[in-house]
């Protein structure tokens, strides 16, 4: 399968499209004109047109998350 332009993996493309489709289903206005009424198709069209901005958040490791939870539980946070 061909890698979508601007994405590091096809899996990430699907995740971003699914999140945008959920926004559209929740009432967000489409950023492109399309004949489709399906939220998933509109979201993919928006991504292909470069109309949706996305970024990879600064992730924390499981060890960091566990340490923060432990500190919070012990009242050290």
FENDABEL-V404068 format. One record per backbone hydrogen bond with DSSP energy under -1.0 kcal/mol. NH is the residue of the N-H (numbers start at 1). CO is the residue of the C=O. E is the energy in kcal/mol with one decimal. If there is no record, write none. Layout:
BEGIN
nh->NH co->CO e->E
nh->NH co->CO e->E
END
This chain:
BEGIN
nh->7 co->4 e->-1.7
nh->13 co->9 e->-1.6
nh->14 co->10 e->-2.1
nh->15 co->11 e->-2.2
nh->16 co->12 e->-2.7
nh->17 co->13 e->-2.5
nh->18 co->14 e->-2.6
nh->19 co->15 e->-2.2
nh->20 co->16 e->-2.4
nh->21 co->17 e->-2.5
nh->22 co->18 e->-2.1
nh->23 co->19 e->-1.7
nh->24 co->20 e->-2.3
nh->25 co->21 e->-2.4
nh->26 co->22 e->-1.4
nh->27 co->24 e->-1.4
nh->28 co->23 e->-2.3
nh->42 co->38 e->-2.3
nh->43 co->39 e->-2.5
nh->44 co->40 e->-2.0
nh->45 co->41 e->-2.2
nh->46 co->42 e->-2.5
nh->47 co->43 e->-2.2
nh->48 co->44 e->-2.6
nh->49 co->45 e->-1.7
nh->50 co->47 e->-1.2
nh->51 co->46 e->-2.5
nh->59 co->57 e->-1.0
nh->65 co->61 e->-2.2
nh->66 co->62 e->-2.5
nh->67 co->63 e->-2.4
nh->68 co->64 e->-2.2
nh->69 co->65 e->-2.3
nh->70 co->66 e->-2.5
nh->71 co->67 e->-2.5
nh->72 co->68 e->-2.3
nh->73 co->69 e->-2.5
nh->74 co->70 e->-2.0
nh->75 co->72 e->-1.0
nh->76 co->71 e->-3.2
END
